[in-house]
Amino acid sequence: MLAALIATGPALADHHSKAYDYGKNGPEQWGQLSDKYAVCESGDMQSPIDLAGANAKGNVALDINYSAGPLTVSNKGLTVQADFAAGSSMTSGGTTFNLIQIHFHTPSEHAISGKRFPLTGHFVHATEGGKLGVLGVMFEEGAANAELAKILAAAPATKSEPATVAGTMIDPNGMLPADKAVYRYMGSLTTPPCSEGVNWHVLRDPITASKSQIAAFEKLMGNNARPVRALNNRLVVAPE
C-alpha cells in the first residue's frame, strides 16, 4: 500500500518488490514469502477491513489542511502514485500527519457491508516521528475528476521513477468529498511488510470518477486490492 520512504520512520511498503503480487504470490501467500512479511499472516490488526463491522459511533474531529503543489507521478508497477510537496497535513486526535503521497487501488480495499467501490485513493501521511496516518477516499462512477485526469495524463504505462510534470499543479482537495465524516480504526499497511500501527481514516462519502478514468486505472494497475481481514475485536468508530 505505502510506497514512500520516510527517513525518520519505518520503511514503507516497496512497490518495486518482485517478491509479492496479486497473482501467484498473492495476498494469501504474502506471509510465507519472506520473514519480513510474517505479520501479513500472523498479525491481528491487519487492513483492510469491512467497515460495516464498526462497533462504536462518533464524529472524529479531522482537520484537513491541503494545498496545491507541483504534480509528481510514478508507476510503481503495482500502483500509480502522486507525490506531494511539503506543506499539506491532516490532524486527528491532536496529532498532525504530513501528507506524502496518494496511490490507488482497483477495486477499493475497504468494503462496506461487502460492497467495494471500483477505485480508491489512499492519502499517505506521517508524523515527524514516523507514525503513519492514511486517509482513504472511495470513487464511484459518475462525473470525471479533474485532479485524477492530471495524474492519468502523466502516468507512464510501465514501471517508472517519479517525474515532476512541468507547469502542472495538483490540488488534493479536489479528490475529497464535501463531507469529511470518517470511519476510524487502527490497522496496517495493506501490502508487505503489512506493518501494524497505521492510523486509518476512511471517508464515508465517495467522490466521482468517470467510467473511462476508472478503466484507465484498471488498465494501469489491474486488480491490486487485498481482501478484507479479520476485525479481531478492534475498535472501529463509524460516523454518526
C-alpha positions in Angstrom: 0.0 0.0 0.0 2.6 2.6 1.0 5.4 3.3 -1.4 7.4 6.3 0.1 10.4 6.1 2.4 10.4 8.3 5.5 13.9 8.8 6.7 12.8 9.4 10.3 10.4 6.5 10.5 9.8 2.9 9.4 10.3 1.8 5.9 7.0 1.7 4.0 6.0 -1.0 1.5 8.1 -1.2 -1.6 6.0 -1.5 -4.8 9.2 -2.3 -6.7 9.5 -5.7 -4.9 9.2 -8.7 -7.1 8.6 -11.0 -4.1 4.9 -10.4 -4.0 2.0 -9.6 -6.3 -1.7 -10.1 -6.7 -1.5 -13.4 -8.6 0.7 -16.4 -7.9 2.4 -14.7 -5.0 -0.9 -13.0 -3.9 -2.2 -11.8 -0.6 -2.8 -15.3 0.9 0.8 -16.2 0.3 2.4 -12.9 1.4 3.2 -14.1 4.9 5.1 -17.1 3.6 7.2 -15.2 1.0 9.7 -13.7 3.5 10.4 -13.5 7.2 10.0 -9.7 6.8 6.3 -10.3 5.7 5.4 -12.7 8.5 3.0 -10.2 10.1 0.9 -10.3 6.9 -0.2 -13.7 8.2 0.3 -13.6 11.9 -0.9 -10.0 12.7 -4.2 -9.3 14.4 -4.5 -5.6 13.4 -4.4 -6.1 9.6 -6.0 -3.9 6.9 -8.3 -3.6 5.0 -11.5 -4.4 6.9 -15.2 -4.3 6.2 -16.2 -1.1 7.8 -19.7 -2.3 8.5 -18.1 -4.1 11.4 -17.9 -0.8 13.3 -18.6 -1.2 17.0 -18.8 2.4 18.1 -20.2 5.7 16.7 -18.7 9.1 17.0 -17.7 12.1 14.9 -14.0 12.0 14.6 -12.5 15.5 14.6 -10.4 15.6 11.4 -8.7 18.8 10.3 -7.5 18.6 6.7 -5.1 21.3 5.6 -4.2 20.5 2.0 -2.8 22.9 -0.6 -1.9 22.7 -4.3 1.6 21.9 -5.4 3.7 20.5 -8.3 2.5 17.2 -9.8 5.0 14.3 -9.5 3.8 11.0 -10.8 5.2 7.4 -11.0 4.0 4.0 -12.0 5.2 1.7 -9.2 4.3 -1.5 -11.1 1.5 -2.4 -8.6 0.1 1.0 -8.2 0.1 4.6 -9.6 1.4 7.2 -7.2 1.4 11.0 -7.0 3.9 12.6 -4.6 3.1 15.9 -2.8 5.4 18.7 -1.8 5.7 19.6 1.9 3.1 21.8 3.4 -0.1 19.7 3.4 -1.3 17.8 6.5 -4.2 16.3 8.4 -4.7 16.5 12.2 -6.6 13.8 14.1 -6.7 13.2 17.8 -4.3 16.0 18.4 -1.7 14.5 16.1 -0.6 16.2 12.9 0.3 13.9 10.0 2.1 15.4 7.0 0.9 14.4 3.5 3.4 12.5 1.5 1.6 10.8 -1.4 -1.6 9.3 -2.8 -1.7 6.0 -4.5 -4.6 3.9 -5.9 -6.3 0.5 -5.8 -8.8 -1.1 -8.1 -11.2 -2.0 -6.7 -11.3 -0.4 -3.2 -9.6 -2.4 -0.5 -12.0 -1.4 2.3 -15.6 -2.6 2.0 -18.9 -1.5 3.5 -21.3 -4.4 4.0 -19.4 -6.3 1.4 -19.6 -3.5 -1.2 -16.3 -2.4 -2.7 -16.1 0.7 -4.9 -14.4 0.4 -8.3 -11.5 2.7 -7.3 -9.9 4.1 -4.1 -7.2 6.5 -3.3 -5.0 6.3 -0.2 -3.6 9.6 1.0 -0.5 8.6 3.0 0.8 10.8 5.8 3.4 10.5 8.5 4.3 12.5 11.7 7.7 13.9 12.2 8.4 10.8 14.3 7.3 8.4 11.6 3.8 7.4 12.8 1.6 6.7 9.8 -1.8 8.0 9.1 -3.8 7.2 6.0 -7.0 8.9 4.6 -8.9 6.7 2.2 -11.3 8.0 -0.3 -13.7 5.9 -2.5 -14.5 6.7 -6.1 -17.8 5.8 -7.7 -18.7 6.1 -11.4 -20.0 9.5 -12.3 -18.6 12.8 -13.4 -14.9 12.9 -14.3 -12.5 14.2 -11.6 -10.1 16.9 -12.8 -7.3 16.0 -10.5 -7.4 12.3 -11.4 -7.2 13.5 -15.1 -3.9 15.2 -14.4 -2.5 12.1 -12.7 -3.6 9.8 -15.5 -2.3 12.1 -18.2 1.2 11.9 -16.6 1.2 8.2 -15.5 3.5 6.0 -17.6 2.2 2.8 -18.9 5.1 0.8 -17.4 7.1 1.0 -14.1 8.9 4.3 -13.7 10.7 6.6 -11.4 8.9 9.7 -10.0 8.8 12.5 -12.5 7.6 16.1 -12.0 5.3 17.5 -14.7 6.4 21.0 -15.7 3.8 23.6 -15.3 1.1 21.3 -13.7 -0.2 21.7 -10.2 -2.3 19.2 -8.3 -4.8 20.1 -5.6 -5.5 17.1 -3.3 -8.7 18.9 -2.1 -10.2 18.1 -5.5 -10.1 14.4 -4.7 -12.1 14.7 -1.5 -15.9 14.8 -0.9 -17.5 17.8 0.7 -18.4 15.9 3.9 -15.3 14.7 5.7 -17.0 12.3 8.0 -14.7 9.3 8.5 -14.5 5.7 9.8 -11.6 5.5 12.2 -9.5 2.5 13.4 -6.0 1.2 13.9 -4.7 -1.1 11.2 -1.8 -1.9 9.0 -0.2 -1.4 5.6 -2.2 -3.3 3.0 0.9 -4.6 1.2 4.0 -6.3 2.6 5.5 -5.9 5.1 2.0 -5.3 6.4 3.3 -3.3 9.4 0.7 -2.5 12.0 0.1 0.7 13.9 -1.3 2.6 11.0 -3.9 5.3 11.9 -6.7 4.7 9.3 -9.4 7.2 8.4 -11.7 6.2 5.6 -14.1 8.8 4.3 -17.8 7.7 4.4 -18.9 9.6 1.3 -17.4 8.7 -2.1 -16.5 11.1 -4.8 -16.9 10.5 -8.5 -14.6 9.4 -11.3 -15.7 8.8 -14.9 -16.1 5.4 -16.3 -13.1 6.0 -18.6 -10.9 7.2 -15.7 -11.7 4.1 -13.7 -11.0 1.9 -16.7 -7.7 3.7 -17.2 -6.6 2.9 -13.6 -7.7 -0.7 -14.0 -5.6 -1.0 -17.2 -2.5 0.5 -15.5 -2.7 -1.5 -12.2 -5.0 -4.5 -12.7 -6.7 -5.9 -9.5 -4.4 -4.7 -6.7 -6.8 -4.9 -3.8 -6.0 -7.0 -0.7 -9.1 -9.0 0.6 -10.6 -7.8 3.8 -9.0 -9.1 7.0 -10.5 -10.1 10.4 -11.5 -7.3 12.7 -10.3 -9.2 15.8 -12.2 -7.1 18.4 -10.6 -3.8 17.3 -12.4 -0.5 18.0 -13.9 0.8 14.8 -15.6 4.1 15.0 -18.3 4.9 12.4 -19.6 8.5 11.8 -22.9 9.3 13.4 
